[in-house]
Amino acid sequence: MVAFTFNRCNLQPQTSTQERNFAPSPEALVGLEQAVFDVLPIGVYTCDHEGQILRANRKAVELWGRAPRLRDPAQRFCGTFRVESLDGVLIPPDQTPMARAALYGERFDGVDAVVHNPDGRRWVARVHVVPLHDDDGTLVGAVNCFQDVTAEHEARQALERQQRTFDQAMVASNMGTWRYTLADNVCLYDDNAQELYGLSEARFLHDEAGVTAKFHPDDAALMWSRVSEALDPLGGGRYEVDYRVRQPDDSWRWLSAWGLVEFEGHGEGRKAVAIAGASRDLTALKVAEKHQRLMENELNHRVKNSLATVQSIAAQTLRTATDLQSARVALESRIISLARAHDLLTDRSWLAAEFRAVVNRALEPFSIARFDVSGPALDVSPGHALMLSLALHELATNAAKYGALSREGGRIQVNWRAEDGKLRLNWRETGGPEVSPPTRRGFGTRLLLDGIGRELSGETRLDYAREGVRCEIEVSL
């Protein structure tokens, strides 16, 4: 993800003193802030210390299925119809994470709950709640960012049901059975268990050499400790452990082994003689669990980074705004440009993006027929896709206002090449009005000259030639 720290938000010539001194009214800023909230892809709302809802964005209203009553003491802490824990226990409004954050300053990251809407729809919400303090450190409220993770929750439930069914099928079919006798330290495996353990014969000697060769070194100590617990003559004799075993190709397979100890005698003379049990393959489950954790972590990471990026863009746009309308247009166009790049990355599971698609998507809102685009097919990382998409958007916006796209007949050449592990992107405008260097650095200039270097370790050369703006960007691939 890309985060920004720029001070200006557009490429344009020096404005007048009156424009520079423009200060949007508080009402206008509130409206602009609401517009920013409303384009966010997740629900966001704020409460004061008493729990009254102060603001909610469009996505929050959509997820709740109704609009909250703002500043109404009768509807405190959340706009939902009913909230329950994942196991169906009602959570009163004054005990929700939002209430605990606003009242006591607690913070919550990635907490799941079931939400009931007025129309009967039930869905699973994941919330991130942060308490808000004033300059003196006094707790004044909280902000809640939440999203619908019903599909993820259902997938996890399906995985759990599948695991239960798999366990029952394994026991019923008596797959992968074995018997370990203590007298000779030998374990005998049936045919299916031999395949699971990667053995070529039924008899396996559990001496130090055998265990070292077959079991993962990180799991051997746990296995022997579980064996020792099961062999305790005063215990229940139940054995259960998960471990990795080496396969003939030197790969590792996760197995779950469980069994019961066979004892002889009674009382103080009770003696363990063997352990009989079965094993099953856990590899697919372990991979699924790891993938699930990665998905959850990645989702939370993307949401936080998306919020940080939007916040940075909004802050820089508002900081340099000369009038409310231009600030609104600039902010909306930059967020939409960022969203277009996000769509491309989502199509490729955020692994990479095809650069021609990045260029075309960034230039799509402009007169695309006036662009000559050329370059080889290549993939770029998510960070490159987001940063270069914003850079192209700023160049095209400047061209539409002051450059080649502002005059009939103007054209722009965009081409790139990859060599020596670097991507070299060239932008050249012709046929526009005569160009003169700007008298100040706007958002676009800072993005090109500073942001490319900071975010992508690249270099930008920006030339305000009289016949048209030229820009060369070079970044490492």
C-alpha positions as semicolon CSV with decimal commas, in nm:
position;residue;x (nm);y (nm);z (nm)
1;M;0,000;0,000;0,000
2;V;0,100;0,362;-0,056
3;A;0,106;0,633;0,210
4;F;0,169;0,999;0,131
5;T;0,315;1,297;0,312
6;F;0,285;1,562;0,038
7;N;0,193;1,922;0,098
8;R;0,029;2,010;-0,236
9;C;-0,237;1,831;-0,432
10;N;-0,235;1,951;-0,797
11;L;-0,026;2,072;-1,086
12;Q;-0,133;2,430;-1,161
13;P;0,020;2,782;-1,193
14;Q;0,040;3,041;-0,914
15;T;-0,299;3,153;-0,783
16;S;-0,396;3,497;-0,663
17;T;-0,360;3,620;-0,306
18;Q;-0,738;3,607;-0,264
19;E;-0,743;3,240;-0,369
20;R;-0,452;3,150;-0,139
21;N;-0,630;3,309;0,156
22;F;-0,952;3,115;0,091
23;A;-1,062;2,933;0,407
24;P;-1,359;2,695;0,379
25;S;-1,627;2,747;0,641
26;P;-1,671;2,489;0,919
27;E;-1,999;2,384;0,759
28;A;-1,828;2,335;0,424
29;L;-1,548;2,131;0,582
30;V;-1,804;1,912;0,759
31;G;-1,976;1,850;0,428
32;L;-1,647;1,771;0,261
33;E;-1,548;1,534;0,543
34;Q;-1,883;1,358;0,502
35;A;-1,817;1,323;0,130
36;V;-1,484;1,161;0,211
37;F;-1,651;0,922;0,454
38;D;-1,917;0,832;0,199
39;V;-1,669;0,706;-0,062
40;L;-1,502;0,466;0,182
41;P;-1,574;0,097;0,105
42;I;-1,629;0,016;0,475
43;G;-1,876;0,139;0,735
44;V;-1,750;0,425;0,954
45;Y;-1,930;0,612;1,233
46;T;-1,842;0,816;1,541
47;C;-1,995;0,859;1,887
48;D;-1,939;1,109;2,163
49;H;-1,853;1,012;2,521
50;E;-2,224;0,970;2,601
51;G;-2,272;0,732;2,311
52;Q;-2,473;0,963;2,085
53;I;-2,402;0,894;1,719
54;L;-2,245;1,203;1,564
55;R;-2,180;1,088;1,208
56;A;-2,216;0,778;0,991
57;N;-2,111;0,721;0,631
58;R;-2,317;0,579;0,343
59;K;-2,168;0,229;0,374
60;A;-2,262;0,212;0,744
61;V;-2,623;0,299;0,662
62;E;-2,623;0,038;0,384
63;L;-2,487;-0,235;0,614
64;W;-2,722;-0,146;0,903
65;G;-3,024;-0,140;0,672
66;R;-3,137;0,191;0,818
67;A;-3,012;0,543;0,888
68;P;-2,920;0,616;1,252
69;R;-3,077;0,898;1,449
70;L;-2,791;1,138;1,498
71;R;-2,741;1,294;1,842
72;D;-3,042;1,104;1,973
73;P;-2,982;0,987;2,334
74;A;-3,236;0,707;2,276
75;Q;-3,013;0,540;2,016
76;R;-2,669;0,514;2,167
77;F;-2,337;0,360;2,058
78;C;-2,453;0,189;1,735
79;G;-2,710;0,210;1,458
80;T;-2,779;-0,162;1,443
81;F;-3,115;-0,325;1,520
82;R;-2,960;-0,602;1,733
83;V;-2,609;-0,730;1,802
84;E;-2,514;-1,078;1,920
85;S;-2,195;-1,267;1,988
86;L;-2,100;-1,538;1,740
87;D;-2,264;-1,795;1,967
88;G;-2,596;-1,606;1,973
89;V;-2,577;-1,415;2,304
90;L;-2,734;-1,068;2,296
91;I;-2,489;-0,779;2,339
92;P;-2,668;-0,471;2,481
93;P;-2,571;-0,141;2,316
94;D;-2,392;-0,017;2,630
95;Q;-2,174;-0,332;2,632
96;T;-2,066;-0,327;2,267
97;P;-1,701;-0,259;2,175
98;M;-1,807;0,092;2,068
99;A;-1,955;0,159;2,412
100;R;-1,649;0,027;2,593
101;A;-1,425;0,243;2,372
102;A;-1,633;0,561;2,417
103;L;-1,694;0,511;2,790
104;Y;-1,368;0,354;2,909
105;G;-1,111;0,416;2,635
106;E;-1,070;0,051;2,534
107;R;-0,949;-0,034;2,182
108;F;-1,066;-0,326;1,965
109;D;-0,907;-0,466;1,649
110;G;-1,079;-0,733;1,442
111;V;-1,368;-0,826;1,677
112;D;-1,651;-1,025;1,511
113;A;-2,022;-1,012;1,602
114;V;-2,356;-1,106;1,444
115;V;-2,573;-0,812;1,337
116;H;-2,952;-0,827;1,284
117;N;-3,107;-0,576;1,044
118;P;-3,468;-0,452;1,063
119;D;-3,558;-0,652;0,750
120;G;-3,445;-0,977;0,914
121;R;-3,105;-1,006;0,745
122;R;-2,828;-1,146;0,965
123;W;-2,463;-1,086;0,887
124;V;-2,122;-1,101;1,057
125;A;-1,942;-0,772;1,121
126;R;-1,573;-0,726;1,194
127;V;-1,509;-0,404;1,384
128;H;-1,204;-0,191;1,456
129;V;-1,282;0,062;1,731
130;V;-1,048;0,340;1,848
131;P;-1,121;0,581;2,139
132;L;-1,091;0,954;2,067
133;H;-0,927;1,205;2,301
134;D;-0,903;1,582;2,291
135;D;-0,579;1,782;2,314
136;D;-0,583;1,747;2,693
137;G;-0,612;1,369;2,673
138;T;-0,976;1,366;2,784
139;L;-1,183;1,082;2,639
140;V;-1,444;1,241;2,412
141;G;-1,579;0,948;2,210
142;A;-1,478;0,677;1,964
143;V;-1,470;0,591;1,594
144;N;-1,577;0,252;1,458
145;C;-1,470;0,105;1,121
146;F;-1,655;-0,213;1,031
147;Q;-1,716;-0,445;0,737
148;D;-1,924;-0,745;0,634
149;V;-1,720;-1,067;0,672
150;T;-2,015;-1,309;0,647
151;A;-1,861;-1,499;0,356
152;E;-1,537;-1,547;0,545
153;H;-1,723;-1,658;0,857
154;E;-1,934;-1,908;0,661
155;A;-1,621;-2,044;0,495
156;R;-1,465;-2,097;0,837
157;Q;-1,779;-2,272;0,963
158;A;-1,783;-2,493;0,653
159;L;-1,421;-2,583;0,719
160;E;-1,504;-2,679;1,077
161;R;-1,800;-2,894;0,962
162;Q;-1,577;-3,059;0,704
163;Q;-1,321;-3,138;0,974
164;R;-1,584;-3,304;1,196
165;T;-1,711;-3,511;0,906
166;F;-1,357;-3,607;0,813
167;D;-1,281;-3,725;1,168
168;Q;-1,593;-3,941;1,181
169;A;-1,517;-4,093;0,841
170;M;-1,161;-4,176;0,948
171;V;-1,276;-4,356;1,266
172;A;-1,560;-4,538;1,091
173;S;-1,333;-4,665;0,809
174;N;-1,051;-4,763;1,052
175;M;-0,794;-4,592;0,830
176;G;-0,428;-4,564;0,919
177;T;-0,419;-4,795;1,220
178;W;-0,106;-4,882;1,415
179;R;0,008;-5,056;1,735
180;Y;0,317;-4,960;1,934
181;T;0,456;-5,222;2,179
182;L;0,681;-5,103;2,457
183;A;0,867;-5,431;2,510
184;D;1,045;-5,418;2,174
185;N;0,994;-5,044;2,095
186;V;0,836;-5,139;1,761
187;C;0,531;-4,989;1,589
188;L;0,338;-5,193;1,333
189;Y;0,142;-4,996;1,067
190;D;-0,133;-5,117;0,836
191;D;-0,115;-5,050;0,463
192;N;-0,289;-4,713;0,477
193;A;-0,080;-4,596;0,771
194;Q;0,238;-4,699;0,587
195;E;0,136;-4,465;0,303
196;L;0,065;-4,180;0,544
197;Y;0,402;-4,219;0,716
198;G;0,595;-4,277;0,394
199;L;0,708;-4,627;0,493
200;S;0,792;-4,922;0,270
201;E;0,721;-5,188;0,534
202;A;0,491;-5,239;0,830
203;R;0,753;-5,266;1,103
204;F;0,916;-4,949;1,231
205;L;1,170;-4,935;1,515
206;H;1,108;-4,636;1,743
207;D;1,469;-4,601;1,856
208;E;1,660;-4,272;1,855
209;A;1,786;-4,318;1,498
210;G;1,441;-4,407;1,366
211;V;1,266;-4,115;1,534
212;T;1,536;-3,869;1,421
213;A;1,505;-3,988;1,060
214;K;1,124;-3,992;1,043
215;F;0,983;-3,721;1,273
216;H;1,038;-3,347;1,245
217;P;1,295;-3,232;1,505
218;D;1,062;-2,960;1,629
219;D;0,788;-3,217;1,702
220;A;0,978;-3,513;1,849
221;A;0,994;-3,376;2,205
222;L;0,618;-3,308;2,205
223;M;0,547;-3,659;2,078
224;W;0,753;-3,825;2,352
225;S;0,599;-3,604;2,622
226;R;0,251;-3,710;2,508
227;V;0,360;-4,074;2,510
228;S;0,490;-4,033;2,865
229;E;0,162;-3,876;2,980
230;A;-0,042;-4,154;2,822
231;L;0,173;-4,426;2,985
232;D;0,115;-4,292;3,335
233;P;-0,046;-4,587;3,522
234;L;-0,259;-4,344;3,723
235;G;-0,382;-4,161;3,412
236;G;-0,654;-4,226;3,158
237;G;-0,419;-4,374;2,901
238;R;-0,531;-4,148;2,616
239;Y;-0,270;-4,043;2,360
240;E;-0,312;-3,761;2,107
241;V;-0,059;-3,547;1,924
242;D;-0,002;-3,365;1,592
243;Y;0,336;-3,387;1,423
244;R;0,517;-3,381;1,091
245;V;0,668;-3,694;0,935
246;R;0,923;-3,709;0,656
247;Q;0,814;-3,849;0,321
248;P;1,033;-4,039;0,070
249;D;1,081;-3,717;-0,131
250;D;1,202;-3,536;0,188
251;S;0,882;-3,331;0,213
252;W;0,687;-3,310;0,540
253;R;0,332;-3,431;0,599
254;W;0,123;-3,318;0,897
255;L;-0,042;-3,611;1,079
256;S;-0,270;-3,633;1,377
257;A;-0,223;-3,949;1,584
258;W;-0,450;-4,065;1,863
259;G;-0,477;-4,388;2,060
260;L;-0,537;-4,568;2,389
261;V;-0,281;-4,738;2,610
262;E;-0,321;-5,108;2,686
263;F;-0,249;-5,179;3,053
264;E;-0,190;-5,506;3,237
265;G;-0,264;-5,557;3,605
266;H;-0,439;-5,332;3,854
267;G;-0,354;-5,081;4,122
268;E;0,013;-5,029;4,198
269;G;0,104;-5,319;3,972
270;R;-0,069;-5,171;3,667
271;K;0,172;-5,164;3,373
272;A;0,150;-5,020;3,021
273;V;0,234;-5,269;2,747
274;A;0,124;-5,104;2,421
275;I;-0,057;-4,814;2,255
276;A;-0,310;-4,888;1,979
277;G;-0,448;-4,610;1,764
278;A;-0,489;-4,445;1,424
279;S;-0,350;-4,151;1,226
280;R;-0,496;-3,913;0,971
281;D;-0,356;-3,660;0,728
282;L;-0,375;-3,300;0,857
283;T;-0,177;-3,137;0,577
284;A;-0,475;-2,990;0,391
285;L;-0,625;-2,862;0,717
286;K;-0,296;-2,703;0,829
287;V;-0,257;-2,535;0,490
288;A;-0,619;-2,412;0,506
289;E;-0,568;-2,277;0,859
290;K;-0,251;-2,098;0,753
291;H;-0,424;-1,957;0,444
292;Q;-0,718;-1,845;0,657
293;R;-0,486;-1,661;0,896
294;L;-0,306;-1,499;0,605
295;M;-0,637;-1,391;0,451
296;E;-0,755;-1,238;0,778
297;N;-0,426;-1,059;0,836
298;E;-0,413;-0,935;0,477
299;L;-0,772;-0,810;0,490
300;N;-0,710;-0,617;0,810
301;H;-0,382;-0,482;0,669
302;R;-0,549;-0,363;0,348
303;V;-0,831;-0,191;0,531
304;K;-0,591;-0,004;0,758
305;N;-0,364;0,095;0,470
306;S;-0,658;0,202;0,254
307;L;-0,783;0,426;0,533
308;A;-0,435;0,571;0,580
309;T;-0,400;0,640;0,207
310;V;-0,741;0,806;0,178
311;Q;-0,672;1,008;0,492
312;S;-0,339;1,129;0,351
313;I;-0,490;1,225;0,015
314;A;-0,780;1,404;0,184
315;A;-0,554;1,591;0,423
316;Q;-0,324;1,714;0,146
317;T;-0,617;1,813;-0,075
318;L;-0,786;2,011;0,201
319;R;-0,461;2,169;0,313
320;T;-0,397;2,325;-0,026
321;A;-0,758;2,390;-0,129
322;T;-0,827;2,733;-0,275
323;D;-1,201;2,683;-0,296
324;L;-1,448;2,417;-0,186
325;Q;-1,559;2,306;-0,534
326;S;-1,209;2,247;-0,669
327;A;-1,114;2,065;-0,349
328;R;-1,417;1,837;-0,382
329;V;-1,346;1,760;-0,747
330;A;-0,975;1,696;-0,686
331;L;-1,041;1,475;-0,385
332;E;-1,310;1,268;-0,556
333;S;-1,102;1,219;-0,873
334;R;-0,796;1,106;-0,674
335;I;-0,995;0,861;-0,466
336;I;-1,164;0,724;-0,778
337;S;-0,823;0,684;-0,944
338;L;-0,702;0,494;-0,639
339;A;-1,016;0,276;-0,650
340;R;-0,955;0,193;-1,018
341;A;-0,607;0,065;-0,935
342;H;-0,752;-0,133;-0,644
343;D;-0,996;-0,302;-0,882
344;L;-0,710;-0,417;-1,104
345;L;-0,522;-0,562;-0,809
346;T;-0,832;-0,734;-0,674
347;D;-0,872;-0,914;-1,007
348;R;-0,523;-1,059;-0,958
349;S;-0,567;-1,135;-0,584
350;W;-0,330;-0,848;-0,502
351;L;-0,031;-1,038;-0,634
352;A;0,051;-0,807;-0,925
353;A;-0,105;-0,595;-1,201
354;E;-0,043;-0,587;-1,577
355;F;0,113;-0,246;-1,642
356;R;-0,073;-0,172;-1,967
357;A;-0,399;-0,221;-1,777
358;V;-0,271;0,016;-1,507
359;V;-0,197;0,283;-1,768
360;N;-0,527;0,239;-1,952
361;R;-0,730;0,242;-1,633
362;A;-0,556;0,560;-1,506
363;L;-0,613;0,744;-1,837
364;E;-0,966;0,613;-1,895
365;P;-1,148;0,920;-1,750
366;F;-0,968;1,147;-1,999
367;S;-0,976;1,171;-2,380
368;I;-0,816;0,832;-2,429
369;A;-0,827;0,864;-2,810
370;R;-0,574;1,148;-2,784
371;F;-0,315;0,924;-2,618
372;D;-0,056;0,716;-2,804
373;V;0,017;0,433;-2,563
374;S;0,287;0,173;-2,626
375;G;0,507;-0,062;-2,428
376;P;0,577;-0,429;-2,362
377;A;0,360;-0,656;-2,147
378;L;0,489;-0,676;-1,792
379;D;0,361;-0,717;-1,438
380;V;0,423;-0,469;-1,157
381;S;0,382;-0,504;-0,781
382;P;0,075;-0,367;-0,597
383;G;0,281;-0,076;-0,464
384;H;0,404;0,014;-0,813
385;A;0,051;-0,014;-0,955
386;L;-0,100;0,224;-0,698
387;M;0,179;0,482;-0,706
388;L;0,220;0,494;-1,084
389;S;-0,156;0,505;-1,135
390;L;-0,177;0,816;-0,916
391;A;0,122;0,969;-1,097
392;L;-0,042;0,918;-1,438
393;H;-0,367;1,060;-1,304
394;E;-0,192;1,379;-1,189
395;L;-0,012;1,420;-1,523
396;A;-0,336;1,370;-1,716
397;T;-0,528;1,608;-1,490
398;N;-0,266;1,877;-1,542
399;A;-0,274;1,817;-1,918
400;A;-0,653;1,855;-1,921
401;K;-0,635;2,186;-1,731
402;Y;-0,326;2,350;-1,880
403;G;-0,156;2,121;-2,129
404;A;-0,214;1,918;-2,444
405;L;-0,564;1,801;-2,349
406;S;-0,682;2,159;-2,294
407;R;-0,658;2,245;-2,666
408;E;-0,812;2,077;-2,969
409;G;-0,549;1,876;-3,155
410;G;-0,316;1,825;-2,861
411;R;-0,179;1,473;-2,812
412;I;0,016;1,281;-2,551
413;Q;0,261;0,998;-2,600
414;V;0,291;0,745;-2,317
415;N;0,542;0,466;-2,358
416;W;0,752;0,244;-2,137
417;R;1,022;-0,018;-2,153
418;A;1,185;-0,259;-1,911
419;E;1,560;-0,310;-1,908
420;D;1,830;-0,382;-1,651
421;G;1,565;-0,457;-1,390
422;K;1,409;-0,112;-1,422
423;L;1,084;0,026;-1,561
424;R;1,125;0,348;-1,762
425;L;0,800;0,537;-1,824
426;N;0,793;0,838;-2,061
427;W;0,521;1,105;-2,092
428;R;0,536;1,367;-2,370
429;E;0,275;1,630;-2,462
430;T;0,251;1,804;-2,801
431;G;0,005;2,040;-2,969
432;G;-0,101;2,219;-2,652
433;P;-0,055;2,579;-2,544
434;E;0,291;2,714;-2,480
435;V;0,418;2,588;-2,146
436;S;0,588;2,785;-1,874
437;P;0,720;2,637;-1,548
438;P;0,479;2,666;-1,253
439;T;0,561;2,910;-0,979
440;R;0,477;2,666;-0,703
441;R;0,485;2,293;-0,636
442;G;0,145;2,130;-0,616
443;F;0,036;1,783;-0,508
444;G;0,117;1,633;-0,848
445;T;0,467;1,781;-0,862
446;R;0,547;1,655;-0,513
447;L;0,406;1,315;-0,597
448;L;0,624;1,288;-0,907
449;L;0,945;1,439;-0,774
450;D;0,934;1,326;-0,411
451;G;0,681;1,044;-0,380
452;I;0,823;0,825;-0,656
453;G;1,162;0,832;-0,491
454;R;1,032;0,775;-0,141
455;E;0,774;0,504;-0,215
456;L;0,938;0,321;-0,509
457;S;1,306;0,416;-0,472
458;G;1,281;0,570;-0,817
459;E;1,369;0,890;-0,997
460;T;1,158;1,141;-1,190
461;R;1,268;1,404;-1,442
462;L;1,001;1,666;-1,508
463;D;1,064;1,910;-1,794
464;Y;0,833;2,205;-1,868
465;A;0,943;2,244;-2,232
466;R;0,770;2,524;-2,421
467;E;0,617;2,280;-2,670
468;G;0,475;2,053;-2,398
469;V;0,537;1,889;-2,062
470;R;0,775;1,593;-2,059
471;C;0,813;1,347;-1,775
472;E;1,047;1,049;-1,738
473;I;0,996;0,807;-1,448
474;E;1,242;0,532;-1,365
475;V;1,174;0,275;-1,093
476;S;1,329;-0,055;-0,999
477;L;1,130;-0,369;-1,074
